[in-house]
Amino acid sequence: MVYPTQELRLRQQMALAPRLQQSVKLLQMTALEFTTAVEQALASNPFLEDPDELEDDLPAAAEGFPPADPPQPAPLEPPPQDDLPPPDAPAYSGDYPTRAQGDGPDRDQGLWVSAPISMSQRLSQELGNYQLQARDRLLAEYIIDALDDDGYLRTPLSSLWEDAPRGAEPVPDECEWMTALRLVQQLDAPGLAARDLAECLTLQLAAATGISDELRTLALRIVHEQLERLARNDCVGLRQQLGCSEDALREACALIRSLDPKPGGRYSAEAPVYVVPDVFVDKWQSRWRVLPNRNAMPQARLHQTYAELFRRARLDDRSPMAQELQEARWLVRNVEQRYITIQRVAEAIVKRQQTFFEYGDVALRPLMLREVADDLDMHESTVSRATVGKYMVTPRGVFEFRHFFSRELATDTGGSCSATAVRALIKEMVEAEDPAMPLSDVALTQQLAASGILLARRTVSKYRGQLRMPPAELRRRH
């Protein structure tokens, strides 16, 4: 006789307070999304007002006075943690500086265009939304970095660790690699990071919606067992092997043919992305500084008159108006906190990547989210949200904050360099080569080794492919 058993499981689950949920949501928005959200709040919540609209309504007599000079930003120095408002501080009054109205070349919105977002950049963005241990994030980044242009992982997982920095121990086991692989396969478009066509199609079928379980099961059987017959369009053989009806087979085959066998190809065709930058970076008195883009900083402050009327009315704290007042206070505080966080993260990036602004990608140093998080005493997930979809205008172009984060590669001197810097070096080598005798991947590997950068040949081939540069035999010109 089998007796029923009872099992008690305890599970800890952290739920964010509504104010923190709003703070997280606002922080991860792009500048355009954020502006739209604040404008909607101003239009719907009577306890909020826009300070800029009040400035526009000043008496005409004030127009005769010259405008005050805007305050000059201080040199680049990350603000101390003590300067941040405490969590329970009173609502911010809304005394924001006026918006910059400069029309110089660095303010030309027509120049605010970033390069097309690559597949690896997009996946790294998605990865930033996950709270992960540093090692788990590193393994996922290694997998993302190894994907080819079609979105496949052609390199064995065990080989990805060959270019790890010295002392990066212990060597990941198969379970760790598979966990990281499953995570990457959940990012963005289904089918990415597959190791063969069958796995690519399987991932897409698993993510497909609006189909019956019977159709999904039949399509999966074809993918796993009869892919060659499908390629030959052998309908008779498929029906014999699967024992299904002609209508069911036709529907399953149509479903499979609707899938994308090269999911990575969609990224190469993306158009340039026009963005609203969050900050500007320039050189002032021999030092690099970060200036906020005031035009991308919608303002909101508490409408003191309405708030005072509500207080005098002594309405029930659970009334709808009380909830709106509370939400207004949260929004004002979270809007200001978003500005502070993005500014501090941008300053930390510029502080650590000084050589990039002087010399370009070849001088980009390795940088991980954890380093910035430790510098600013923030959680790594907060830094991640403050870098995804946030852009800075620099003398070298428009860059997403994430551009400045690159994994570490070892050098023969015991030092390190960034993967981005290595790609920039490979690009320089190819551009400087003799067109009649182009450099093979072996030759590129040797030249990098002569510079102290030790990489496997297939890693160099992968980086060359990421730069959209064909192999040597296709670059040769007579």
Secondary structure, DSSP 8 states (H G I E B T S, - for coil): -----------------HHHHHHHHHHTS-HHHHHHHHHHHHHH-TTEE-HHHHHHTS-GGGGGS----------S----GGGS--TT---------------SGGG-GGG-EE----HHHHHHHHHTTS---HHHHHHHHHHHHH--TTSB--S-GGGGGGGS-TT--S---HHHHHHHHHHHHTSSSTTTTBSSHHHHHHHHHHH--S--HHHHHHHHHHHHH-HHHHHTT-HHHHHHHH---HHHHHHHHHHHHTS-S-TTHHHHT---EE---SEEEEEETTEEEEEE-GGG----EE-HHHHHHHHHHT--TTSHHHHHHHHHHHHHHHHHHHHHHHHHHHHHHHHHTHHHHHH-GGG---B-HHHHHHHHT--HHHHHHTTTT-EEEETTEEEEGGGG-B-EEEBTTS-EEEHHHHHHHHHHHHHTSBTTB---HHHHHHHHHHTTB---HHHHHHHHHHTT---HHHH---
